[in-house]
Amino acid sequence: MSQIEELLDNDVYAYTRSGKPLSVQEYKVHLDEIMMASDVGEIGYSTSEANAKISRK
C-alpha cells in the first residue's frame, strides 16, 4: 500500500527521452511552446517528433 501512495504522491508526470522528469506544469508548458511555434508558422514538431521527445511514464 505504501508503494501505491508513493506513486500517487510523485510529481513526475512524464519523462523526456533523455530521462529528464517533467511535472504536469512543465509538460503543459512544453506542449504550449510547440503549439505557439506552430501557430506563428515556425517549424514545430510533428506528432511523431513530439512523441519522440516526450514519453509518458
For each residue, the residues with C-beta under 8 A, 3 or more apart:
1: 4 5
2: 5 6
3: 6 7
4: 1 7 8
5: 1 2 8 9
6: 2 3 9 10
7: 3 4 10
8: 4 5
9: 5 6
10: 6 7
11: 23 24
12: 15 21 22 23 57
13: 22 23 24 26 27 56 57
14: 21 22 27 54 55 56 57
15: 12 19 20 21 22 54 55 57
16: 19 20 22 53 54 55
17: 52 53 54 55
18:
19: 15 16
20: 15 16
21: 12 14 15
22: 12 13 14 15 16 26 27 30 54
23: 11 12 13 26 27
24: 11 13 27 28
25: 28 29
26: 13 22 23 29 30
27: 13 14 22 23 24 30 31 54
28: 24 25 31 32
29: 25 26 32 33
30: 22 26 27 33 34 54
31: 27 28 34 35 50
32: 28 29 35 36
33: 29 30 36 37
34: 30 31 37 38 44 45 50
35: 31 32 38 39 44
36: 32 33 39 40
37: 33 34 40 42 43 44
38: 34 35 41 42 44
39: 35 36
40: 36 37
41: 38
42: 37 38
43: 37
44: 34 35 37 38
45: 34 49 50 53
46: 49 50
47: 50 51
48: 51 52
49: 45 46 52 53
50: 31 34 45 46 47 53 54
51: 47 48 54 55
52: 17 48 49
53: 16 17 45 49 50
54: 14 15 16 17 22 27 30 50 51
55: 14 15 16 17 51
56: 13 14
57: 12 13 14 15
